[in-house]
Structure formats: structure tokens, C-alpha cells
Amino acid sequence: MSTEPVFSDEPTRLADTIVRIFGDQVGEFAPVRWPEGGAVDLIAGADAQDDCAVFRLSGDHDLVVGSDYVRGPKFRLYEMGHLDEYDLGYYLVAANVSDIAAMGATPIGVLSVVRYPPDMTDDLFERVMQGIHDACSRFGCLNVGGDIGGAERLILSATALGVCPGGGSLLRSGAKPGDVVCLTSPTGLAGAAMAYLRADKPDDVIDEQHLATMLANWKRPHARVHEGRALRASGVVTSCQDTSDGLKATLESIASASGVGITVQERDLPIPEGVAAVAEHLDLDPLGVVMGDSVDFELVFTVARAEVEGLAERLDFHRIGVVRQDAGVVLARGDGTVTPLPGKAWRHVSDDPGGRRA
């Protein structure tokens, strides 16, 4: 028996979907407590239906705030049928919480803006909100409010809130000559998935062995909250940034903000099997895919050389290079030559409006 699609108004969706999915937030909120003293508690969340959420902060804290926008139906992999509304909601949260993680902060809440077109059914609207809810749960925070309402198309934006002890946030501007450059996990999987699917050149081995893993970086991206907090708590990390704009852009950003140069060692760059397979299939440079426009939400960080071994006993990561005094970010290749970093770094003004994030 077929079921007719339902199109409720905003107050009905608020009452029937938002309150149901995001109910009892004060009871669900995990209070933040620092060994140094201080606490964060949620006083009123989305379920209270007040105009704003209310947090009570006591002690010495830094409030960390980041905001990101995701293009709804103009998201290329969504248009191609590889992502659905749930995935878009999930990705929205991961993209925002990743910025909090890169600062070494503990996420305490997300404010989401979900504007939807007249032809979006209640079921699809709920899928978006469920994706937001589930991603928040995974990353240990709550969707404490925001805005919903009509628009000409689906529009998704969010702001993530985090806290860390006063003076403890990780910045991208502290790298020092001699520091070791580190990476939480390999990059390039998201970029390889996009390149492969846009090329429309199917390969049975890639489809069977690698595609699901590569697409997971889009469907269930992982914000490195645990790693970011561990890096901040270690007290030895000098700079940090996530790779949401690609590894190349991240390295260049840290170098520029810190007033230093970076040499990346080709032999130390991890290349995932799926990236290697796609690069061979499409005749691409695998290092270009690893370095380039790939939204993997990993963390790049720098550590004083004397502190690396101690940190490695507590956290898994890859050592990929070293910070230099002189400017420039380069790749030291296995044959002894030094070249510019391969790959195309993401720029927020793109010549391809239908590209990676569109």
C-alpha cells in the first residue's frame, strides 16, 4: 500500500520532528569538567524551545566557535545519487566539529540552520535532522538549536561550539623550525572517490574493494575530536589544523601563519590502497590526490622533535616532514630532488562551482 508524502508547516515539523529527535537535552548533556577546575553545564537546549540555548560556564575557559556552510542539493555526490539527505546532515556536523577538534577543544554543541524547499517531504526533512542528531551523538555533543524554515532549495549551515582550558587552544601559528610535522591518518580517500565517480570510468576491482571505503569519507566523515583533545592535553603540540581544504592547503596555511617553511618527505607520506588504485586507473599522480583537494578531516600538527616519541606512545600518527627556518613548502622526493608540493589546493573561490563541495 502506497503512502502519500506529507508536507507539514514549520511549527508542525518543529513539534513533531525536532522536539522528538532532540528531546531531553539537559539530561543527555555530558557536563565538561577540567582537572584544573571549571565546568560547563547545559541549562536549556533545543527541547526547551526558547530562543537560545543556555550554557553555564564556571572557571577559566576559552570558548571556541566555528561555522561552516554545506550546499544541499548542489552537493555533487548528492546530485549523482551517492549521498542522501541523512548523509548531508551528518556531513554538516562533521565539517563543523572538525574545526573544533583542530583547536584541541571539547565540542559542547552545534547550532544548525536547515532551510528546505516547498517540495521537501516530512520524511526527507526528518532524514536530514536524524543525520545531524546521529553525528552529534558520535562526536559527543548536542544540536542545541539553530533555525529551520522554508527556502528556494535545501540550504545547510551550522556553527559548532567548543571549550578548552584558558590559553589551551591549538593554533596554526606556533610551528617552530626543527618541529616534526605529523598527520593523524592518511589523506586522499575523499578526493579519490570524487575523481573516480566524476570520471565515469567504472572498474570492477575499485567498485568491489575500495569504493565503499572511499565514499565513507563523505557519508560518515570522522571529526578527530579524541585526537584533538589528546594533542591539546599533551602540552607539546606547537600548531594544528584540520585537512578540510586538503593536505597541501593545510601545510601551506600552517607554514604561512607560523612564518616558517616545511619539507615533506615523499617516503613518509602514506598512500591508501584505494587512492593508489584510482590514481592508476585514471592516470593520476597518487601524491597529487593525497595532497590535493580532498576533504578528509584529518589533523596536521607540529611537535618539537624531542617530544615526538613520548607523544607517539599515547597516540597513533604519521610523521611526514619537518619545519624549516626558510619559507616555502616543498616535497623531498626519493631520488633526492626537491619540488613544489603536487596536487591542487582548495580555494574558496573556485572556477568550478559544481565541484568538490557543490
PyMOL commands that set and color helices and strands:
alter all, ss='L'
color gray80, all
select helices_A, chain A and resi 10-21+25-28+46-48+76-79+85-102+122-138+189-199+204-209+211-219+225-234+247-258+266-268+273-282+286-291+305-312
alter helices_A, ss='H'
color red, helices_A
select strands_A, chain A and resi 32-33+39-44+54-58+61-71+106-116+143-150+155-165+180-183+237-242+261-265+299-303+318-324+328-332+338-340
alter strands_A, ss='S'
color yellow, strands_A
deselect
rebuild
show_as cartoon
